[in-house]
Amino acid sequence: MDQIIVDYQQSDEFTKERKRILDSLDDYDARQNYPIFRYQTNETRVLFISDTHVGSYTENLNKLKLAYEYACRKNIRLIIHGGDLLQGNGFKEKSYGADNVHTFSQFHKASEERAYFLENYPSYPDIYTAVTIGDHDIWSILPIEEPEKRVSEIIEEIEKKPNIIVTGISKTLINLEDLEISINHINNLFKNQYIDYPTIYRINESLETDINFFGHRHYYDKDGDNNIFIPSLSDDTKSCYPSGFLDVTYDGTDVLIRLISIGNDYSRKEEDKAKIRVRTK
């Protein structure tokens, strides 16, 4: 495959908004000022992945590689990550009971987990990955004191990996040509920031987005006309079997969402799950 350069088309507004949010994260109340980045690309077919939890005992780098290999075969140049790229070492010290102990980080130090991510996360020169930071990603900046003031640290660490860019914290607005979508990931680690799904739905409605994608839930689902939940690419099968990803195509009028599920034997099943006709703004 010839090397492909993705045109990020990052506007001055994107750059200014990113700096503004990083400079003032400790001041906002999510219900009044939910952090939003705007990101634009000229790609009209993209993959959506989420909740890879790299560094956890339930990570599955082989399934993650299958998603990137699929993108290579289909000539897809942009993968959008819905959050929880990393497991976050903070959960090493958190107790959810014996049933969930396997979800903890396999590392004793957050720095070890980040180094493991940089060495082992798939890297393909023709594919770019746009990440919206989730709650587990914030845990990877331990110690967790005043996490709002340290988000820039995890962004810098993640972006050390070639062809990865952080496009948002908890929420990103992405334009695929004239299609505006939101990427959402619940995050209750910042003060005053816990936000539930009905509230996010109302925010997205006020922003007049066409389609809203959500990480965090770990399984594919569709809620209402345009709220789509991205499955996990980890082996946290307690809540997300089967793991998988979404192949999303926009033709200027319709959006076709294809669920690519991956079984524990690495078998793949492709299914058209939703076809959404985009409204005219």
Backbone as JSON, one array per atom type, in Angstrom:
{
  "sequence": "MDQIIVDYQQSDEFTKERKRILDSLDDYDARQNYPIFRYQTNETRVLFISDTHVGSYTENLNKLKLAYEYACRKNIRLIIHGGDLLQGNGFKEKSYGADNVHTFSQFHKASEERAYFLENYPSYPDIYTAVTIGDHDIWSILPIEEPEKRVSEIIEEIEKKPNIIVTGISKTLINLEDLEISINHINNLFKNQYIDYPTIYRINESLETDINFFGHRHYYDKDGDNNIFIPSLSDDTKSCYPSGFLDVTYDGTDVLIRLISIGNDYSRKEEDKAKIRVRTK",
  "N": [[0.84, -1.2, 0.0], [0.56, 2.18, -0.87], [1.95, 4.92, 0.93], [-0.25, 6.87, 2.84], [-1.34, 10.09, 3.51], [-3.18, 11.56, 5.97], [-5.32, 14.28, 5.9], [-5.68, 16.37, 8.4], [-6.89, 18.83, 8.69], [-6.96, 20.78, 10.73], [-8.37, 23.42, 12.35], [-7.82, 26.91, 13.22], [-9.57, 27.47, 15.26], [-9.91, 24.99, 16.45], [-7.34, 24.57, 17.56], [-7.16, 26.76, 19.33], [-9.33, 26.22, 21.0], [-8.58, 23.8, 22.14], [-6.32, 24.59, 23.63], [-7.54, 26.43, 25.36], [-9.25, 24.8, 26.88], [-7.44, 23.06, 28.13], [-6.09, 24.89, 29.68], [-7.98, 25.7, 31.51], [-9.32, 23.67, 32.82], [-9.8, 23.09, 35.52], [-11.74, 24.81, 36.31], [-14.3, 24.52, 35.25], [-17.81, 23.6, 35.22], [-19.29, 20.67, 34.34], [-21.96, 20.45, 33.52], [-22.6, 22.92, 32.64], [-20.57, 23.69, 30.97], [-19.5, 21.65, 29.11], [-16.59, 19.97, 28.08], [-15.43, 20.49, 24.82], [-13.93, 19.58, 21.82], [-13.32, 20.47, 18.44], [-12.99, 18.77, 15.44], [-11.87, 18.11, 12.23], [-12.06, 16.19, 9.26], [-11.32, 14.92, 5.99], [-12.08, 12.38, 5.45], [-14.47, 9.85, 4.67], [-15.11, 7.3, 5.28], [-14.65, 5.49, 8.11], [-13.19, 3.77, 10.94], [-14.59, 2.9, 14.08], [-13.44, 2.42, 17.27], [-13.19, 1.36, 20.71], [-12.56, 1.53, 24.28], [-10.2, -0.07, 24.76], [-8.44, -0.54, 26.82], [-5.65, -0.86, 27.31], [-3.03, -2.39, 29.0], [-4.47, -3.55, 31.0], [-5.58, -6.6, 32.64], [-7.39, -7.72, 30.98], [-6.94, -6.8, 28.45], [-6.66, -7.1, 24.85], [-4.45, -7.4, 22.62], [-4.2, -8.72, 20.21], [-6.79, -8.77, 19.08], [-7.08, -6.05, 18.8], [-5.11, -5.53, 16.9], [-6.27, -6.89, 14.76], [-8.34, -5.15, 14.1], [-6.91, -2.95, 13.09], [-5.6, -4.19, 10.95], [-7.81, -4.84, 9.4], [-8.64, -2.27, 8.7], [-6.47, -1.56, 7.08], [-6.77, -3.38, 4.93], [-9.19, -2.52, 3.88], [-8.59, -0.04, 3.04], [-8.98, 2.07, 4.79], [-8.3, 5.02, 6.44], [-8.48, 6.38, 8.82], [-8.97, 5.9, 12.22], [-11.23, 6.16, 14.8], [-11.18, 6.59, 18.2], [-13.06, 5.79, 21.0], [-12.41, 6.27, 23.68], [-10.89, 5.38, 26.91], [-8.44, 4.28, 26.16], [-6.17, 3.44, 27.53], [-5.71, 1.32, 30.45], [-5.26, 2.46, 32.96], [-3.53, 2.99, 35.8], [-4.54, 3.61, 38.25], [-6.67, 2.01, 39.06], [-5.51, -0.15, 40.14], [-5.36, 0.13, 42.85], [-7.96, 0.2, 43.58], [-10.95, -1.27, 44.73], [-13.2, -3.56, 43.54], [-14.23, -5.92, 44.31], [-13.91, -9.54, 44.28], [-14.86, -10.61, 41.87], [-14.27, -8.81, 39.89], [-11.57, -8.44, 39.86], [-9.84, -9.14, 37.84], [-9.86, -7.1, 36.03], [-8.08, -5.17, 36.73], [-5.11, -3.1, 36.44], [-2.15, -4.53, 35.07], [0.21, -3.56, 35.88], [2.44, -2.07, 38.25], [3.16, 0.55, 38.38], [2.12, 3.64, 37.0], [3.73, 4.78, 35.05], [5.02, 2.58, 33.99], [2.93, 1.29, 32.72], [2.26, 3.17, 30.74], [4.63, 3.15, 29.23], [4.54, 0.55, 28.29], [2.26, 0.7, 26.66], [3.21, 2.5, 24.66], [5.11, 0.89, 23.47], [3.72, -1.36, 22.57], [1.19, -0.82, 21.43], [-0.65, -1.03, 18.38], [0.95, 0.09, 15.38], [0.63, 1.65, 12.41], [1.81, 2.98, 9.46], [0.11, 4.14, 7.58], [-2.25, 4.75, 8.77], [-4.18, 6.82, 10.84], [-5.02, 7.63, 14.23], [-7.58, 8.96, 16.11], [-8.21, 10.09, 19.29], [-10.52, 10.25, 21.93], [-10.32, 11.19, 25.21], [-10.96, 9.02, 27.95], [-12.37, 8.0, 31.18], [-10.67, 6.04, 32.35], [-8.27, 6.63, 31.11], [-7.56, 9.0, 32.35], [-6.88, 8.03, 34.85], [-4.36, 7.13, 34.42], [-2.51, 9.03, 34.99], [-1.49, 9.03, 37.49], [0.18, 10.23, 40.51], [-3.23, 10.97, 41.4], [-4.01, 13.44, 42.31], [-5.61, 16.52, 41.97], [-6.48, 16.11, 39.15], [-7.47, 17.58, 37.01], [-5.64, 19.51, 36.36], [-3.64, 18.16, 35.19], [-4.13, 16.92, 32.83], [-2.96, 17.58, 30.43], [-0.58, 16.26, 30.6], [-1.08, 13.49, 30.17], [-2.05, 13.65, 27.61], [0.23, 14.46, 26.21], [1.8, 12.17, 26.66], [0.35, 10.11, 25.35], [0.4, 11.05, 22.75], [2.99, 10.63, 22.03], [3.12, 8.32, 20.72], [3.42, 7.39, 17.38], [1.31, 8.82, 14.84], [-0.98, 9.11, 16.39], [-3.46, 11.19, 17.71], [-4.8, 13.21, 20.24], [-8.04, 14.18, 20.37], [-9.97, 15.14, 22.02], [-11.45, 15.58, 25.33], [-13.38, 13.58, 27.07], [-15.44, 14.43, 25.35], [-15.78, 14.91, 21.84], [-16.3, 16.8, 18.91], [-16.68, 15.85, 15.63], [-16.19, 16.41, 12.22], [-17.11, 14.83, 9.34], [-16.73, 15.62, 6.31], [-19.73, 17.2, 5.59], [-21.06, 15.99, 7.62], [-21.79, 15.94, 10.98], [-20.62, 14.58, 13.89], [-20.67, 13.34, 17.26], [-18.34, 12.27, 19.73], [-18.43, 10.53, 22.68], [-17.6, 10.05, 26.12], [-18.23, 8.93, 29.26], [-17.13, 10.51, 32.22], [-16.23, 10.84, 35.42], [-14.25, 11.9, 37.01], [-13.34, 14.48, 37.31], [-13.94, 17.36, 39.3], [-17.3, 18.19, 39.93], [-18.13, 17.03, 37.57], [-19.59, 14.74, 36.96], [-21.77, 13.17, 34.72], [-24.75, 12.13, 33.23], [-26.25, 9.8, 30.86], [-28.8, 10.76, 29.76], [-28.41, 13.53, 30.11], [-26.18, 13.99, 28.47], [-27.34, 13.34, 26.02], [-29.12, 15.47, 25.76], [-27.33, 17.62, 25.59], [-26.01, 16.99, 23.19], [-28.19, 17.19, 21.47], [-28.72, 19.91, 21.63], [-26.46, 20.83, 20.4], [-26.95, 20.07, 17.88], [-25.96, 17.81, 16.55], [-25.45, 15.23, 14.08], [-25.1, 12.44, 14.41], [-24.41, 10.5, 17.3], [-21.79, 8.99, 18.99], [-20.8, 6.64, 21.46], [-18.43, 5.69, 23.91], [-17.4, 3.62, 26.68], [-19.57, 1.97, 27.56], [-19.11, -0.61, 26.65], [-20.37, -2.44, 24.92], [-22.08, -3.08, 21.8], [-24.81, -1.0, 20.96], [-27.92, 0.64, 20.24], [-29.56, 3.59, 20.8], [-32.5, 5.22, 20.59], [-32.85, 7.4, 17.74], [-30.3, 8.19, 16.86], [-28.13, 7.59, 18.59], [-25.33, 5.82, 19.2], [-23.65, 3.06, 20.55], [-20.33, 2.07, 21.04], [-18.67, -1.03, 20.72], [-16.41, -2.77, 22.98], [-12.86, -3.37, 22.61], [-11.54, -5.05, 24.26], [-11.11, -7.94, 26.43], [-13.09, -7.95, 28.32], [-15.39, -9.68, 28.91], [-17.5, -9.91, 30.58], [-19.2, -7.81, 30.34], [-19.18, -7.11, 27.68], [-19.28, -9.0, 25.58], [-19.9, -10.03, 22.2], [-16.55, -8.79, 21.65], [-15.49, -6.05, 19.51], [-15.68, -3.82, 16.63], [-16.68, -0.83, 14.81], [-17.5, -0.25, 11.45], [-17.88, 2.5, 9.62], [-19.59, 4.27, 7.16], [-20.11, 7.14, 5.19], [-22.12, 8.52, 2.74], [-22.86, 10.99, 1.88], [-25.55, 11.28, 2.11], [-26.67, 9.08, 3.52], [-25.76, 7.15, 6.42], [-24.01, 4.26, 6.93], [-23.69, 1.75, 9.25], [-21.61, -0.75, 10.18], [-21.25, -3.54, 12.13], [-18.45, -5.18, 13.25], [-17.86, -8.0, 14.71], [-15.78, -9.82, 16.98], [-14.96, -12.99, 17.83], [-13.96, -15.12, 20.61], [-12.31, -16.98, 19.46], [-11.12, -15.55, 17.54], [-12.56, -15.37, 15.26], [-14.45, -13.58, 12.78], [-17.42, -11.67, 12.43], [-19.53, -10.01, 10.29], [-21.95, -7.5, 10.2], [-24.59, -5.5, 9.06], [-25.75, -3.0, 10.99], [-27.17, -0.63, 11.34], [-28.75, 1.86, 9.4], [-28.65, 5.13, 8.82], [-30.38, 7.91, 7.82], [-29.2, 11.01, 7.12], [-30.22, 14.07, 8.45], [-31.12, 17.17, 6.85], [-29.45, 20.09, 7.52]],
  "CA": [[0.0, 0.0, 0.0], [1.28, 3.45, -0.85], [1.7, 5.68, 2.15], [-1.35, 7.83, 2.72], [-1.3, 11.15, 4.51], [-4.51, 12.06, 6.31], [-5.4, 15.73, 6.09], [-6.45, 16.62, 9.61], [-7.63, 20.08, 8.53], [-7.19, 21.38, 12.04], [-8.6, 24.85, 12.23], [-7.33, 27.74, 14.32], [-10.53, 27.35, 16.34], [-9.58, 23.74, 17.14], [-6.13, 24.79, 18.35], [-7.47, 27.68, 20.42], [-10.24, 25.55, 21.93], [-7.79, 22.82, 22.88], [-5.51, 25.31, 24.62], [-8.42, 27.03, 26.36], [-9.73, 23.76, 27.78], [-6.33, 22.59, 28.94], [-5.71, 25.94, 30.61], [-9.03, 26.06, 32.47], [-10.11, 22.49, 33.17], [-10.17, 23.04, 36.92], [-12.73, 25.84, 36.61], [-15.61, 24.39, 34.64], [-18.82, 22.67, 35.67], [-19.61, 19.98, 33.1], [-23.35, 20.66, 33.1], [-22.69, 24.23, 32.02], [-19.5, 23.91, 30.0], [-18.91, 20.35, 28.82], [-15.43, 20.25, 27.22], [-15.65, 20.08, 23.44], [-12.99, 19.91, 20.76], [-13.84, 20.27, 17.09], [-11.98, 18.1, 14.63], [-12.41, 17.94, 10.88], [-11.29, 15.34, 8.37], [-11.98, 14.71, 4.7], [-12.41, 10.97, 5.31], [-15.9, 9.55, 4.76], [-15.25, 5.94, 5.81], [-13.76, 5.41, 9.26], [-13.48, 2.76, 11.94], [-14.77, 3.32, 15.46], [-13.09, 1.44, 18.29], [-13.29, 1.98, 22.03], [-12.35, 0.74, 25.49], [-9.16, -1.08, 24.54], [-7.91, -0.81, 28.17], [-4.28, -1.38, 27.2], [-2.4, -2.46, 30.32], [-5.3, -4.32, 31.92], [-5.5, -8.04, 32.47], [-8.35, -8.13, 29.95], [-6.61, -6.27, 27.14], [-6.41, -8.12, 23.82], [-3.74, -6.72, 21.55], [-4.44, -9.42, 18.94], [-8.04, -8.26, 18.53], [-6.81, -4.67, 18.4], [-4.37, -5.6, 15.62], [-7.22, -7.29, 13.73], [-9.05, -3.94, 13.66], [-6.01, -2.16, 12.24], [-5.39, -4.93, 9.71], [-9.05, -4.66, 8.64], [-8.57, -0.92, 8.12], [-5.49, -1.61, 5.98], [-7.35, -4.1, 3.79], [-10.31, -1.74, 3.34], [-8.07, 1.28, 2.68], [-9.51, 3.05, 5.74], [-7.1, 5.73, 6.91], [-8.71, 7.04, 10.1], [-9.66, 5.16, 13.28], [-11.69, 7.04, 15.88], [-11.19, 5.83, 19.46], [-14.06, 6.39, 21.89], [-11.96, 6.49, 25.06], [-10.29, 4.29, 27.67], [-7.31, 3.72, 25.4], [-5.36, 2.79, 28.55], [-6.45, 0.85, 31.62], [-5.12, 3.4, 34.08], [-2.95, 2.3, 36.95], [-5.28, 3.95, 39.46], [-7.58, 0.96, 39.47], [-4.73, -1.14, 40.88], [-5.62, 0.34, 44.26], [-9.4, 0.32, 43.77], [-11.52, -2.59, 44.95], [-14.57, -3.83, 43.1], [-14.58, -7.28, 44.7], [-13.16, -10.61, 43.62], [-15.36, -10.87, 40.53], [-13.74, -7.85, 38.93], [-10.15, -8.21, 40.09], [-9.09, -9.35, 36.6], [-9.86, -5.89, 35.2], [-7.09, -4.22, 37.21], [-3.89, -2.95, 35.66], [-1.12, -5.53, 35.33], [1.44, -2.84, 36.21], [2.46, -1.46, 39.57], [3.36, 1.98, 38.22], [1.49, 4.21, 35.8], [4.77, 5.01, 34.04], [5.27, 1.29, 33.34], [1.81, 1.05, 31.82], [2.38, 4.06, 29.59], [5.74, 2.64, 28.41], [4.03, -0.66, 27.64], [1.38, 1.18, 25.59], [4.0, 3.06, 23.58], [5.85, -0.17, 22.79], [2.9, -2.46, 22.07], [-0.02, -0.46, 20.7], [-0.38, -1.16, 16.94], [1.4, 1.29, 14.67], [0.59, 1.48, 10.96], [2.16, 4.3, 8.92], [-0.93, 4.67, 6.71], [-3.49, 4.92, 9.53], [-4.15, 7.74, 11.97], [-5.99, 7.33, 15.28], [-8.04, 10.13, 16.85], [-8.64, 9.56, 20.58], [-11.19, 11.05, 22.94], [-9.87, 10.65, 26.49], [-11.98, 8.52, 28.85], [-12.05, 8.06, 32.61], [-9.5, 5.21, 32.66], [-7.07, 7.34, 30.65], [-7.19, 9.97, 33.38], [-6.24, 7.31, 35.94], [-2.98, 6.8, 34.08], [-1.62, 10.14, 35.34], [-1.26, 8.98, 38.93], [-0.9, 10.38, 41.48], [-4.42, 11.54, 40.81], [-4.35, 14.71, 42.94], [-5.91, 17.6, 41.03], [-6.27, 15.58, 37.79], [-7.84, 18.55, 35.98], [-4.48, 20.31, 36.01], [-2.58, 17.3, 34.67], [-4.58, 16.23, 31.63], [-1.99, 17.81, 29.36], [0.49, 15.27, 30.73], [-1.46, 12.24, 29.51], [-2.13, 13.94, 26.18], [1.61, 14.43, 25.7], [2.28, 10.8, 26.66], [-0.35, 9.36, 24.31], [0.8, 11.53, 21.43], [4.34, 10.16, 21.7], [2.92, 7.22, 19.78], [3.23, 7.96, 16.04], [0.02, 8.79, 14.16], [-2.1, 9.22, 17.32], [-3.72, 12.54, 18.18], [-5.92, 13.34, 21.17], [-8.94, 15.18, 19.81], [-10.95, 15.63, 22.99], [-11.52, 15.07, 26.68], [-14.76, 13.2, 27.34], [-16.3, 14.69, 24.19], [-15.21, 15.53, 20.65], [-17.15, 16.95, 17.73], [-15.9, 15.52, 14.44], [-16.87, 16.62, 10.95], [-16.74, 14.06, 8.15], [-17.34, 16.53, 5.34], [-20.79, 17.97, 6.22], [-21.66, 15.18, 8.67], [-21.22, 16.27, 12.29], [-20.84, 13.52, 14.87], [-20.02, 13.55, 18.55], [-17.77, 11.12, 20.42], [-18.7, 10.79, 24.09], [-17.16, 9.06, 27.09], [-18.53, 9.4, 30.62], [-15.92, 10.74, 33.02], [-16.63, 11.49, 36.67], [-13.06, 12.1, 37.83], [-13.15, 15.9, 37.56], [-14.94, 17.88, 40.22], [-18.55, 18.68, 39.35], [-18.22, 16.64, 36.18], [-20.37, 13.55, 36.63], [-22.81, 13.51, 33.77], [-25.42, 10.89, 32.84], [-26.56, 9.72, 29.43], [-29.85, 11.72, 29.34], [-27.85, 14.88, 30.02], [-25.35, 14.03, 27.26], [-28.26, 13.38, 24.88], [-29.65, 16.85, 25.64], [-26.24, 18.46, 25.11], [-25.83, 16.7, 21.77], [-29.34, 17.74, 20.74], [-28.55, 21.36, 21.55], [-25.37, 21.07, 19.45], [-27.49, 19.68, 16.58], [-25.13, 16.8, 15.9], [-26.2, 14.27, 13.26], [-25.01, 11.13, 15.04], [-23.62, 10.52, 18.52], [-21.17, 7.71, 19.32], [-20.45, 6.57, 22.88], [-17.62, 4.65, 24.5], [-17.65, 3.41, 28.1], [-20.54, 0.93, 27.89], [-18.44, -1.88, 26.33], [-21.06, -3.32, 23.97], [-22.82, -2.36, 20.77], [-26.22, -0.75, 21.23], [-28.46, 1.82, 19.58], [-30.57, 4.18, 21.67], [-33.15, 6.27, 19.84], [-32.57, 7.47, 16.31], [-28.93, 8.48, 16.44], [-27.15, 7.36, 19.65], [-24.71, 4.53, 18.91], [-22.64, 2.67, 21.53], [-19.23, 1.36, 20.39], [-18.23, -2.16, 21.54], [-15.04, -2.77, 23.47], [-11.88, -4.27, 21.99], [-10.86, -5.81, 25.31], [-11.77, -9.21, 26.73], [-13.97, -7.81, 29.48], [-16.59, -10.32, 28.37], [-18.61, -9.84, 31.54], [-20.16, -6.8, 29.9], [-19.02, -6.66, 26.3], [-19.15, -10.05, 24.57], [-18.52, -10.16, 21.72], [-15.82, -7.55, 21.38], [-15.51, -5.72, 18.09], [-15.53, -2.42, 16.24], [-17.69, -0.37, 13.86], [-17.08, 0.26, 10.15], [-18.9, 3.52, 9.36], [-19.45, 4.91, 5.85], [-21.03, 8.25, 4.91], [-22.13, 8.75, 1.29], [-23.43, 12.32, 1.62], [-26.97, 11.25, 2.49], [-26.9, 8.03, 4.5], [-24.64, 6.59, 7.17], [-24.15, 2.82, 7.13], [-22.87, 1.29, 10.36], [-21.4, -2.2, 10.11], [-20.61, -4.09, 13.32], [-17.51, -6.29, 13.02], [-17.66, -8.63, 16.01], [-14.64, -10.74, 17.02], [-15.15, -14.01, 18.85], [-12.77, -15.5, 21.37], [-11.43, -17.74, 18.58], [-10.68, -14.55, 16.56], [-13.43, -15.37, 14.08], [-15.11, -12.3, 12.59], [-18.76, -11.68, 11.87], [-19.88, -8.67, 9.84], [-23.4, -7.32, 10.15], [-25.07, -4.12, 8.94], [-26.58, -2.82, 12.18], [-28.03, 0.56, 11.29], [-28.57, 2.79, 8.3], [-29.24, 6.38, 9.27], [-30.44, 8.98, 6.82], [-28.81, 12.24, 7.81], [-31.14, 15.18, 8.2], [-30.56, 18.36, 6.24], [-29.43, 21.18, 8.51]],
  "C": [[0.88, 1.25, 0.0], [0.98, 4.18, 0.44], [0.67, 6.76, 1.91], [-1.22, 8.85, 3.85], [-2.72, 11.64, 4.74], [-4.44, 13.55, 6.54], [-6.28, 16.0, 7.29], [-7.31, 17.88, 9.5], [-7.94, 20.73, 9.88], [-7.27, 22.9, 11.9], [-7.94, 25.61, 13.38], [-8.26, 27.62, 15.52], [-10.26, 26.08, 17.16], [-8.39, 23.96, 18.07], [-6.42, 25.69, 19.55], [-8.35, 27.02, 21.47], [-9.49, 24.53, 22.78], [-6.96, 23.5, 23.97], [-6.38, 25.88, 25.73], [-8.88, 25.98, 27.38], [-8.62, 23.27, 28.69], [-5.92, 23.61, 30.0], [-6.73, 26.14, 31.72], [-9.87, 24.87, 32.93], [-10.58, 22.5, 34.62], [-11.29, 24.01, 37.27], [-14.15, 25.5, 36.17], [-16.5, 23.4, 35.38], [-19.37, 22.01, 34.41], [-21.02, 20.27, 32.62], [-23.53, 22.02, 32.42], [-21.69, 24.38, 30.87], [-18.78, 22.6, 29.72], [-17.77, 20.54, 27.81], [-15.61, 19.67, 25.82], [-14.47, 20.51, 22.58], [-13.68, 19.69, 19.43], [-12.7, 19.79, 16.2], [-12.6, 17.82, 13.27], [-11.48, 17.08, 10.04], [-12.04, 15.2, 7.06], [-12.29, 13.23, 4.45], [-13.92, 10.76, 5.45], [-16.17, 8.08, 5.1], [-14.21, 5.77, 6.9], [-14.14, 4.21, 10.11], [-13.65, 3.42, 13.3], [-14.4, 2.16, 16.37], [-13.21, 2.13, 19.65], [-12.87, 0.98, 23.11], [-11.38, -0.42, 25.25], [-8.46, -1.45, 25.85], [-6.53, -1.45, 28.12], [-3.61, -1.29, 28.57], [-3.22, -3.23, 31.32], [-5.09, -5.81, 31.7], [-6.44, -8.54, 31.38], [-8.08, -7.46, 28.6], [-6.49, -7.42, 26.14], [-5.78, -7.44, 22.63], [-3.94, -7.4, 20.2], [-5.74, -8.95, 18.28], [-7.86, -6.82, 18.05], [-6.08, -4.64, 17.06], [-5.3, -6.01, 14.48], [-7.99, -6.08, 13.2], [-8.18, -3.11, 12.73], [-5.73, -2.87, 10.92], [-6.62, -4.83, 8.8], [-9.04, -3.3, 7.95], [-7.6, -0.89, 6.94], [-6.1, -2.25, 4.74], [-8.44, -3.29, 3.1], [-9.89, -0.34, 2.92], [-8.71, 2.38, 3.53], [-8.34, 3.71, 6.45], [-7.27, 6.39, 8.27], [-9.5, 6.12, 11.02], [-9.98, 6.14, 14.4], [-11.87, 6.19, 17.13], [-12.09, 6.54, 20.46], [-13.67, 6.49, 23.33], [-11.58, 5.22, 25.79], [-9.32, 3.52, 26.78], [-6.45, 2.88, 26.34], [-6.26, 2.25, 29.67], [-6.42, 1.88, 32.74], [-4.69, 2.67, 35.33], [-3.73, 2.56, 38.23], [-6.17, 2.85, 39.96], [-6.85, -0.19, 40.14], [-5.09, -1.07, 42.36], [-7.12, 0.39, 44.57], [-10.0, -1.07, 43.88], [-12.95, -2.65, 44.47], [-15.02, -5.22, 43.52], [-13.88, -8.31, 43.83], [-13.58, -10.81, 42.17], [-14.71, -9.98, 39.48], [-12.23, -7.66, 39.05], [-9.34, -8.34, 38.8], [-9.05, -8.1, 35.74], [-8.78, -4.9, 35.63], [-5.91, -4.14, 36.27], [-2.9, -4.04, 36.05], [0.2, -4.89, 35.74], [1.31, -2.18, 37.58], [2.63, 0.06, 39.49], [2.71, 2.46, 36.93], [2.51, 4.42, 34.7], [5.09, 3.72, 33.29], [4.15, 0.98, 32.34], [1.9, 1.91, 30.57], [3.51, 3.59, 28.66], [5.31, 1.4, 27.65], [3.13, -0.29, 26.47], [2.2, 1.66, 24.4], [4.73, 1.97, 22.79], [4.93, -1.14, 22.06], [1.65, -2.07, 21.31], [0.27, -0.5, 19.19], [0.0, 0.17, 16.3], [1.47, 0.98, 13.18], [0.82, 2.84, 10.32], [1.06, 4.93, 8.08], [-2.22, 5.0, 7.46], [-3.26, 5.87, 10.69], [-5.27, 7.38, 12.95], [-6.3, 8.61, 16.05], [-8.72, 9.66, 18.13], [-9.37, 10.63, 21.39], [-10.9, 10.43, 24.3], [-11.07, 10.23, 27.34], [-11.52, 8.52, 30.29], [-10.83, 7.21, 32.96], [-8.21, 5.88, 32.2], [-6.6, 8.35, 31.69], [-6.47, 9.27, 34.54], [-4.76, 7.03, 35.65], [-2.02, 7.94, 34.4], [-1.39, 10.19, 36.84], [0.08, 9.61, 39.31], [-2.02, 11.26, 40.96], [-4.84, 12.87, 41.46], [-4.52, 15.79, 41.87], [-5.75, 17.15, 39.58], [-6.59, 16.59, 36.71], [-6.62, 19.32, 35.48], [-3.39, 19.47, 35.33], [-2.99, 16.56, 33.41], [-3.59, 16.42, 30.5], [-0.87, 16.78, 29.4], [0.14, 13.98, 30.0], [-1.62, 12.45, 28.01], [-0.73, 13.86, 25.56], [2.13, 13.0, 25.63], [1.65, 9.99, 25.53], [0.17, 9.75, 22.93], [2.27, 11.26, 21.11], [4.26, 8.99, 20.73], [2.65, 7.8, 18.4], [1.8, 7.78, 15.53], [-1.18, 8.73, 15.12], [-2.23, 10.67, 17.74], [-4.91, 12.5, 19.12], [-6.8, 14.49, 20.69], [-9.96, 15.69, 20.81], [-10.81, 14.98, 24.34], [-12.99, 14.83, 26.98], [-15.7, 13.42, 26.16], [-15.48, 15.33, 23.07], [-16.31, 15.69, 19.62], [-16.27, 16.74, 16.51], [-16.76, 15.74, 13.2], [-16.28, 15.7, 9.9], [-17.45, 14.75, 6.99], [-18.45, 17.3, 6.05], [-21.53, 17.19, 7.3], [-21.0, 15.53, 9.99], [-21.62, 15.19, 13.29], [-20.18, 13.91, 16.17], [-19.49, 12.21, 19.05], [-17.86, 11.43, 21.91], [-18.15, 9.67, 24.97], [-17.4, 9.62, 28.49], [-17.26, 9.46, 31.45], [-16.33, 11.49, 34.27], [-15.45, 11.78, 37.58], [-12.76, 13.58, 38.11], [-14.24, 16.4, 38.48], [-16.13, 18.45, 39.45], [-18.79, 18.13, 37.94], [-19.06, 15.41, 35.92], [-21.55, 13.94, 35.76], [-23.42, 12.21, 33.27], [-25.8, 10.93, 31.37], [-27.69, 10.66, 29.01], [-29.33, 13.14, 29.2], [-26.99, 15.02, 28.77], [-26.24, 14.1, 26.02], [-28.77, 14.8, 24.66], [-28.57, 17.8, 25.13], [-26.04, 18.26, 23.62], [-26.98, 17.27, 20.93], [-29.2, 19.25, 20.59], [-27.44, 21.73, 20.57], [-25.78, 20.72, 18.02], [-26.54, 18.76, 15.82], [-26.03, 15.83, 15.11], [-26.25, 12.89, 13.91], [-24.09, 11.24, 16.25], [-23.11, 9.12, 18.83], [-20.67, 7.76, 20.76], [-19.51, 5.42, 23.15], [-18.17, 4.36, 25.89], [-18.56, 2.23, 28.4], [-20.04, -0.48, 27.57], [-19.23, -2.82, 25.43], [-21.84, -2.49, 22.97], [-24.28, -2.22, 21.18], [-26.63, 0.48, 20.44], [-29.61, 2.32, 20.44], [-31.22, 5.35, 20.92], [-32.71, 6.26, 18.39], [-31.09, 7.57, 15.98], [-27.88, 8.36, 17.55], [-26.62, 5.93, 19.53], [-23.62, 4.25, 19.94], [-21.63, 1.74, 20.87], [-18.82, 0.18, 21.28], [-16.78, -2.0, 21.98], [-14.15, -3.67, 22.61], [-11.0, -4.91, 23.06], [-11.59, -7.12, 25.5], [-12.6, -9.12, 28.01], [-15.34, -8.37, 29.09], [-17.75, -10.32, 29.35], [-19.66, -8.85, 31.07], [-20.12, -6.53, 28.41], [-18.93, -7.76, 25.26], [-20.21, -9.89, 23.49], [-17.85, -8.8, 21.58], [-15.84, -7.28, 19.89], [-15.32, -4.25, 17.83], [-16.59, -2.1, 15.19], [-17.03, 0.18, 12.61], [-18.19, 1.21, 9.7], [-18.6, 4.24, 8.05], [-20.52, 5.97, 5.69], [-20.96, 8.57, 3.42], [-22.71, 10.11, 0.91], [-24.89, 12.43, 1.99], [-27.23, 10.28, 3.63], [-25.61, 7.66, 5.2], [-24.92, 5.11, 7.39], [-23.17, 2.4, 8.22], [-22.81, -0.23, 10.3], [-20.66, -2.64, 11.36], [-19.73, -5.26, 12.9], [-17.23, -6.88, 14.4], [-16.54, -9.66, 15.91], [-14.85, -11.71, 18.16], [-13.85, -14.34, 19.57], [-11.81, -16.36, 20.56], [-10.91, -16.88, 17.43], [-11.45, -14.65, 15.23], [-14.16, -14.03, 14.01], [-16.5, -12.51, 12.0], [-19.12, -10.24, 11.53], [-21.4, -8.57, 9.69], [-23.73, -5.84, 10.03], [-26.08, -3.89, 10.05], [-27.53, -1.64, 12.09], [-27.72, 1.34, 10.04], [-29.35, 4.03, 8.64], [-29.23, 7.38, 8.15], [-30.22, 10.29, 7.54], [-29.77, 13.36, 7.44], [-30.41, 16.34, 7.55], [-30.61, 19.49, 7.26], [-29.87, 22.47, 7.88]]
}
